Amino acid sequence: MSSGCPGNDFRKLKVRVVNCPECKADVEIFSDELRVRCQKCGSQVYIDRLPSCIEWCASAKNCLGDPRWQSIQIEPTERETDGHT
């Protein structure tokens, strides 16, 4: 049994596609990355917030325990309107 985080495995990363702010090309960014370079124009593409394993890791609920995991789950609309736009 591993003593590390069960989600800390590159095989479990998730990818999302965002648009380059300069050329609008599709850019893939993985769940453990903060920025990537656009392959089309070379611009740096940043994600809008730091990645949290709670959002993308399938083991997060087990690591935190159900009560704590439930207490930190908020709807995307609540995140967008909490004053951090």
Summary of the structure (lengths in Angstrom):
residues: 85
radius of gyration: 15.6
end to end distance: 41.4
largest distance: 46.3
contacts: 167
relative contact order: 0.17
helix: 28%
strand: 19%
